[in-house]
Amino acid sequence: MDDATFERYRKMPGAYGRYLRFHLWKSQGMNVIQKQLGRCPHLNCDRMCQFQVNGEPELMPLICRVYPRDAVDSDMGCEVTMELSCISMAKTFLENTGRLSFVPTELRVESTWEMDNSDPGFYYYLKEDREKILDHLWGGRRDLAEVWQTLYAYVYKEHDLIVRDRLDEAKEVSISEDEDDMGMYHLDRKPTYAFFGIQTIDRMILNQINYGNLKLREREFYKLIMGYKKLFSDKYVKEADRYFDDMVRKMMDAGYRDKYVSYFSYNIQQLYIKAYETYHILRQYLFAVLYVQLLMMFDLVDFVARKESMAPIERQAEILMLCEQGIRHNPSLTRNLLEIIREEFL
């Protein structure tokens, strides 16, 4: 919760003020609204914000007032994107697949994330590099698994130079599908949609999510995870990787390809610039791939349940929303995923 909203709660008189303050607590030095059964206590039975229903937006924390927009600010400007954890945004996104563009606007959106850095050269490098990556992604109907592998080698090579303060050399790195050009940065394996092995995905899904709470809080997401467990629990590691790759290719043929390319593109557009604070562009890239692979995983559960037929757009939007809410926008889970990536992939 932002300081201004916290002050409104603190000064609110009477029983209503006591009710608002009752749900506040301190977490890592910040004021937060304490969840009940994993949900905000101010959601009503229709899963709508009661402050909005009451016409009291000033009582909503800043992040809730801005939602479903994500505004990332820096000394060089502010970028606003949409959050697909909102079911309406998820559906709109899936109905308009393709490369998204940033549009200059005079509209002022309060920022939810202010990036703390003063390195304009690196900021503009990230923006140019992001377009370079997207140009490669959209510059021909390439196999997405091959794109992932090619771009991994490219970003890894850049990253190695950036962390050694050799940004000028990083600018000279080109995207190449030639293994000799990429050398040690090229993954020595056949391109596969199991970019992260199923053993790694298994550890992420089955070891890092609170199932007891999830069954009460989000039953549909719980059912998807149980469906994943049923689908893969009897398969050996290499067999599971092959099965996943084969089935994703079937889904691509059934009509899911544009969705996955668009979702990967969206992740790059939204996540890549956030390396401005840390200089860790490789981490941002790997998360961009991971979120697409996890969406593929849960789509696959639904795909198999539907006898290998494509789900209607409303169901696809629901699964995308659940993935965003349950994984991508879960800060503690994201930290754990990063540790797993470090241990088992990097």
Stockholm file with secondary structure:
# STOCKHOLM 1.0

chainA/1-346         MDDATFERYRKMPGAYGRYLRFHLWKSQGMNVIQKQLGRCPHLNCDRMCQFQVNGEPELMPLICRVYPRDAVDSDMGCEVTMELSCISMAKTFLENTGRLSFVPTELRVESTWEMDNSDPGFYYYLKEDREKILDHLWGGRRDLAEVWQTLYAYVYKEHDLIVRDRLDEAKEVSISEDEDDMGMYHLDRKPTYAFFGIQTIDRMILNQINYGNLKLREREFYKLIMGYKKLFSDKYVKEADRYFDDMVRKMMDAGYRDKYVSYFSYNIQQLYIKAYETYHILRQYLFAVLYVQLLMMFDLVDFVARKESMAPIERQAEILMLCEQGIRHNPSLTRNLLEIIREEFL
#=GR chainA/1-346 SS CCHHHHHHHHHCCHHHHHHHHHTEEEETTEEEECCBTTBCTTBCTTSCBHHHHTTCGGGSCHHHHHTTEEEEEETTEEEEEECTTSHHHHHHHHHTCSCCCCCCCCCCCCCSEECCCCCHHHHHHHHHHHHHHHHHHHSSCCCHHHHHHHHHHHHHHHHHHHTTTCHHHHTTCCCCCCHHHHGGGSCSSCCCSCSSCHHHHHHHHHHHSCHHHHHHHCHHHHHHHHHHHHHHTTSCHHHHHHHHHHHHHHHIIIIIHHHHHHHHHHHHHHHGGGGGTTCCHHHHHHHHHHHHHHHHHHHHHHHHHTTSCCCCHHHHHHHHHHHIIIIITCHHHHHHHHHHHHHHTC
#=GC SS_cons         CCHHHHHHHHHCCHHHHHHHHHTEEEETTEEEECCBTTBCTTBCTTSCBHHHHTTCGGGSCHHHHHTTEEEEEETTEEEEEECTTSHHHHHHHHHTCSCCCCCCCCCCCCCSEECCCCCHHHHHHHHHHHHHHHHHHHSSCCCHHHHHHHHHHHHHHHHHHHTTTCHHHHTTCCCCCCHHHHGGGSCSSCCCSCSSCHHHHHHHHHHHSCHHHHHHHCHHHHHHHHHHHHHHTTSCHHHHHHHHHHHHHHHIIIIIHHHHHHHHHHHHHHHGGGGGTTCCHHHHHHHHHHHHHHHHHHHHHHHHHTTSCCCCHHHHHHHHHHHIIIIITCHHHHHHHHHHHHHHTC
//
